[in-house]
Amino acid sequence: MPGRNVVLKPKPETAQKLDRPKLYKVILNNDDYTPREFVTVVLKAVFRMGEETGRRVMLTAHRFGSAVVVVCQKDIAETKAKEANDLAKEAGFPLLFTVEPEE
């Protein structure tokens, strides 16, 4: 076999397609007991909202029963919701933040 030429062709590169992480919504649920001012303080402290933005989110939840606070990765959403719920529990309020997948 000394007279044979062997030609090696490189394999075509397959581009790896990375999926974006699924996003989750943190939802503020309205209740009849937690003061509006406290809700606004929690939104400012945990979600880094300004005074006006926090008030708008709080009023949206008050009027419609719930409001989306933020959309982010699952671990961040769960951490923020837990932190906000813990603040409310420490203060003795039934304020509730929940997490659900974005559709």
Buried (B, 14 or more C-beta within 10 A) or exposed (E): EEEEEEEEEEEEEEEEEEEEEEBBBBBBBBBEEBEEEBBBBBBBEBBEBEEEBBBBBBBBBBEEEBBBBBEBEEEBBBBBBEBBBEBBEEEEBEBBBEBEEEE
